[in-house]
Amino acid sequence: MTPLQQYLALSIALFFIGSWGVLARRNIILIVMCVELMLNAINIALVAFSNYSPTGAGRGEVFVFFVFALAAAEAAIGLAIAIAMYRLKERLSIGDFDEMKG
Amino acid sequence: MPESQQTAFILLSILILTSAFCVVLFRNLIYSALSMIGCFLGVAGIFILLHAELVAAAQVLIYVGAISVLVIFAIMLTGHRAGDLRLFFHKQAWVAVPICAVAGIALMVVMATANYNATKDAQNPSDDAIASLLFNEYAFPFELVSLALLVAMVGAVILAMKEKK
């Protein structure tokens, strides 16, 4: 395995652990945390490609900064929604929030 | 990779993957948040191995500093009860394991067989080069992202604000 492939393998493993967490857990805050793990996996892949690319050096890192900013925005909004939901129902299990079911 | 870097990579991978599993498996949300911090620190180490020191510093500042504190505050502000496993894990948890495993293995196979045209050594440029990329070529996306952050901040304040009676 080349070094690039090692970093990509780590990234894929972390991404799918995060997606398992998103699918398996009930608590909304924990789902937000698992989405953060998945975004971190993406960042590893971006920096690895940026590091081993013969031409586009540094562009991956620029995109990682954009991902950082949007992850921070996503965490703030997601946790604010979680707190608002908790205030509404005193619960945070995703099964309790099915009002928008068609 | 040199021998020492290889060892560091393996140790950091073990840290990242075990703490990621702990995030999913712990029943106490505070423990999950703490293992999430461990995972973020491991990813910062990986960035240093990849010669992206600026990104590693930003990772520590933003994830370990800001997002973890935000998550821990949210956990403290909401109650969570101890109890049966069914309270924590969804009914579909055991179906999700093979789905994620199969998708992950398929992606691994694609990754292992692809032709990358990659260089052997590090190519990541200095912080100056990244800054000039960010503020020249990517100036417009940078401004868009700052606008998105502003909108998210206002939205989060409005969502979390108590309604006036």
Contacts between the chains, C-beta under 8 A, distances in Angstrom:
chain1	res1	chain2	res2	distance
A	1	B	112	7.4
A	2	B	116	7.5
A	2	B	118	6.7
A	3	B	1	4.8
A	4	B	116	6.0
A	4	B	118	4.8
A	5	B	111	6.3
A	5	B	112	6.2
A	5	B	116	7.9
A	6	B	1	7.8
A	6	B	9	6.5
A	7	B	9	8.0
A	7	B	46	7.2
A	7	B	50	7.0
A	8	B	111	4.9
A	9	B	108	6.2
A	9	B	111	6.8
A	10	B	13	5.2
A	10	B	16	6.8
A	10	B	17	7.7
A	10	B	46	7.1
A	12	B	104	5.7
A	12	B	107	5.1
A	12	B	108	5.7
A	12	B	111	6.5
A	13	B	17	5.9
A	13	B	104	6.7
A	14	B	16	6.1
A	14	B	17	6.8
A	14	B	20	5.7
A	14	B	39	7.8
A	15	B	104	7.6
A	16	B	100	4.6
A	16	B	101	7.3
A	16	B	103	6.4
A	16	B	104	3.8
A	16	B	107	7.9
A	17	B	17	6.9
A	17	B	20	4.3
A	17	B	21	6.2
A	17	B	24	6.4
A	17	B	100	7.8
A	18	B	20	6.8
A	19	B	100	5.5
A	19	B	103	7.9
A	20	B	24	6.2
A	20	B	96	5.5
A	20	B	97	6.5
A	20	B	100	4.4
A	21	B	23	6.3
A	21	B	24	3.9
A	23	B	90	7.1
A	23	B	92	6.3
A	23	B	93	7.2
A	23	B	96	3.6
A	23	B	99	7.5
A	23	B	100	7.1
A	24	B	24	6.6
A	24	B	89	5.5
A	24	B	90	5.7
A	24	B	92	7.3
A	24	B	93	3.7
A	24	B	96	5.0
A	24	B	97	7.8
A	25	B	24	6.7
A	25	B	88	6.5
A	25	B	89	6.4
A	25	B	90	6.6
A	25	B	93	7.7
A	26	B	87	6.9
A	26	B	88	6.1
A	26	B	89	6.8
A	26	B	90	5.4
A	27	B	29	6.5
A	27	B	80	6.8
A	27	B	88	7.0
A	29	B	29	6.3
A	29	B	71	6.6
A	29	B	74	5.3
A	29	B	75	5.8
A	29	B	78	6.9
A	30	B	23	7.6
A	30	B	29	6.3
A	30	B	32	5.9
A	32	B	71	7.1
A	32	B	74	8.0
A	33	B	23	6.1
A	33	B	32	6.3
A	33	B	33	6.8
A	33	B	36	5.3
A	33	B	71	5.9
A	34	B	23	6.7
A	34	B	24	6.8
A	36	B	36	7.0
A	36	B	63	7.3
A	36	B	67	6.3
A	36	B	71	7.9
A	37	B	20	5.6
A	37	B	23	6.4
A	37	B	36	7.0
A	37	B	39	6.3
A	40	B	39	7.0
A	40	B	40	6.7
A	40	B	43	4.9
A	40	B	63	7.3
A	43	B	43	7.0
A	43	B	47	7.9
A	43	B	55	7.6
A	43	B	59	7.6
A	44	B	43	6.3
A	44	B	46	5.8
A	44	B	47	7.9
A	47	B	46	7.8
A	47	B	47	5.7
A	47	B	50	5.0
A	47	B	52	4.9
A	47	B	55	5.9
A	47	B	124	7.7
A	48	B	50	6.0
A	50	B	50	8.0
A	50	B	52	7.3
A	50	B	123	7.7
A	50	B	124	6.0
A	51	B	50	4.5
A	51	B	51	6.1
A	51	B	52	6.9
A	51	B	122	5.4
A	51	B	123	6.0
A	51	B	124	4.8
A	52	B	116	7.4
A	52	B	118	4.1
A	52	B	119	5.5
A	52	B	122	7.8
A	52	B	123	6.6
A	53	B	118	6.9
A	53	B	119	7.2
A	53	B	123	6.2
A	54	B	117	6.6
A	54	B	118	7.3
A	54	B	119	4.9
A	54	B	123	7.0
A	57	B	123	4.3
A	57	B	124	6.2
A	57	B	125	5.2
A	57	B	129	7.9
A	58	B	124	6.5
A	58	B	125	4.4
A	58	B	129	5.4
A	58	B	130	5.1
A	58	B	133	5.4
A	59	B	133	6.7
A	61	B	52	5.6
A	61	B	54	7.1
A	61	B	55	5.4
A	61	B	124	6.7
A	61	B	130	5.3
A	62	B	130	6.3
A	62	B	133	5.2
A	62	B	134	5.3
A	62	B	138	5.3
A	64	B	52	7.7
A	64	B	55	5.3
A	64	B	58	8.0
A	65	B	55	7.5
A	65	B	58	6.7
A	65	B	134	6.7
A	66	B	141	6.3
A	66	B	142	7.7
A	66	B	145	5.3
A	68	B	58	5.9
A	68	B	59	7.6
A	68	B	62	5.2
A	68	B	63	7.9
A	69	B	145	4.6
A	69	B	146	7.4
A	69	B	148	7.2
A	69	B	149	5.6
A	70	B	145	6.6
A	70	B	148	6.5
A	71	B	62	7.8
A	71	B	63	7.9
A	71	B	67	7.1
A	72	B	62	6.0
A	72	B	66	6.4
A	72	B	67	6.3
A	72	B	149	7.0
A	72	B	152	7.8
A	73	B	148	5.7
A	73	B	149	5.4
A	73	B	151	7.9
A	73	B	152	3.4
A	73	B	153	7.8
A	74	B	152	7.6
A	75	B	67	4.9
A	75	B	70	5.7
A	75	B	71	7.1
A	76	B	70	6.6
A	76	B	152	5.4
A	76	B	153	6.8
A	76	B	156	4.2
A	77	B	152	5.4
A	77	B	155	5.8
A	77	B	156	5.5
A	77	B	159	7.1
A	79	B	70	5.8
A	79	B	71	6.8
A	79	B	73	7.8
A	79	B	74	4.1
A	79	B	156	7.7
A	80	B	155	7.3
A	80	B	156	4.0
A	80	B	157	7.7
A	80	B	159	3.9
A	80	B	160	4.3
A	81	B	159	5.8
A	82	B	74	5.9
A	82	B	78	6.7
A	83	B	74	6.1
A	83	B	77	5.7
A	83	B	78	6.4
A	83	B	159	7.7
A	83	B	160	5.1
A	84	B	159	5.1
A	84	B	160	6.3
A	86	B	77	7.4
A	86	B	78	4.2
A	86	B	79	7.5
A	87	B	162	7.8
A	90	B	79	7.3
A	92	B	78	5.5
A	92	B	80	6.9
A	93	B	87	7.2
A	94	B	90	7.6
A	95	B	90	7.8
